[in-house]
Amino acid sequence: MSKEIVFTEPLYQAKGIKKYFPVTGGVLRRKIGEVKALDGVDLDIYRGETISIIGESGCGKTTLGRMLAVLQKPTGGELSFDFGDGLKNVVGLNRTEELAFRRRVQMIFQDPYTSFNPRQRVGAAIDEVLQVHGMKDPEERFSRIKESCEMVNMRVEYLQRYPHEFSGGQRQRLAIARCLAIRPELIIADEIVSALDVSIQAQIINLLRQIQRETGLSFVFITHDVAVARYVGHRIAVMYLGSVVEILPAGALPENAEHPYTIALLSAVPDMNLQGKKKEIVLQGEVPSPIDAPSGCAFSTRCPYVMDICKTTRPVLRLAYEADSSHQVACHLEKPPIGA
């Protein structure tokens, strides 16, 4: 996968996306608060690129993926997709428009076993998706299924088996094949290798890279593994407590990371260089509750360089360097000293 991407008009754009879940209490189960799973996320996804989303558990990565796939509707903000004639809002589409969107945007989930009906043969599961999307000719459907299976190195005769007859890696390949059969433009992959052995992880990741080279697909790759994110992605988006705090080219890690949270996150990655071993940055305090988040910067309660403005004013994404539009950071520090 080439790391050189020509950024033109975005294929998919998220502006100010919010997702609040109500918290109820008392005998009458009245609303007493909100969990702010996403609190104003801005993100552009370009054609032919892979953007990796990383962050601690509970930072909102999976919720963002589900918002992008419109499996849940956002509380606020805009989601716009380019159907070929410019960006169009995809929240509140009618049935026909929604099917057109789902043909273009597909999602692969973390657990491939629960993605399939255990009582249905995997071939029938893939065929059913094509029927839902209006493909009437059985021969054309089989040709499309065969093509997608070959792309993920699965034999066609395996289609007569049930999900429990496959290994975890094989099931994930079949989940990818089911997405590819529709020929989408964007695939959202949510922690799809986290439950697999390391050797199988490498096979799946290299498979995705090969598919992207051959088809020009775009990927949103959600992971907690920084090394995987760097290897598979063209850009990295770092999330903290429901917000994107930094977006930068994958090749810029770790040297050019600017946000104090990104730098602390990278310092926790194991380093095999015993002679020049880096020092791990241990953040003080706990991650704030998304029910009662800080009024200013979400990271202000743990940041070693917190200033007065951080406690009152929320930073927005800005260019980290005036000459580099691909690197954005949400921080009040003009240049965080720990990134120097």
C-alpha positions, 0 to 999 in steps of 0.5 A: 500500500502506497503511503502517498495519497492525493487529498482532493474532495472527501468521500465521507465527511463527519462534522461535529458528530455527537452521540449522547446516551441517556442515563436514567435513575429512580423508580420512574427511570427518569433521565438524570444525565447523559453519557457523551460517547462522542462530543463533536468529532470532525473527520474527513475520509478520502478516496483510496485511503486508510485512516486508522483510529486509535485510543484507549478503551472507552474513548468512542472508537466503536461508537464513531464507527457505528455512526459512520455506518449509520447503524445508529443516528447521531445526537448532533452534527452532520454525516455527508457522503459523496454518491458521485454528485457531491456530498449529501447528508446521509442521516434521515435517508429514505429506504431507497437512498439508504440501500444505495448508501449501504451498497457503498459503505459496509462494516466488518465487526470484531467478532465474525462468529456473531456476524453470521447466522449459526443456522445458515450456511455461509454461502447463503448468508452472502447470497442473501446480502446480494438479494437484499441489494437487488441482484436477481440473477442467481448466476450473477450472484454466484459469480460475484460470491466466487469473485469475492471469495477468491479475493480473500483466498477462500475456496468456493466449496467452503460456502456449503459449510456452517460458521462453526466449521471455520477458524476465527481467521477464516470466519473473518475472511468470509466476513470481508468477502461478504462486504466485498461482494457488494463492491463498496467504496468504503469499509469500516473495520472495527477491531477486526484482528484483535481476537486473532493470533498474531500470525493470522492478524498479519495475514488479514492485514496484508490481505486488506492492503492487497485488496486496497491496491487492487480495488482502490477501496477506502478503509476506516480501521479502528484498533487499539494497537498502535503498531497495526494502525501505523502499518495499515493506515495512511493517516492516524486519528487519535481519540480521547474521551469522545473527541479527536485530539490529533490527526497526522500522517502514519509516517509521522509517528512517533517523532512528530506527534504533538498532542501530549496524550498522543505522545503518552500513548505512544510511550506505552508501546513496547520497545525492543531496542534495549540499548536506547529504550524510551521512557514511558510517560505515566499519566496521573489520575483517571480518565474522566467520566463521559457523564461528567466531562471537564468543561474545557479540554477533556485531557486537562485533568491528566495533562502535565502541561495544563494551563488555565485556558485548558480548564475553561476553553475546549481546543479545536483541531488546528494545523500543527504546522502552517506548511502541513495541512495533513497534521492537525492537533487540538491543543492550546499549546502552540508547540507542546514541549514534550513533542519537541 
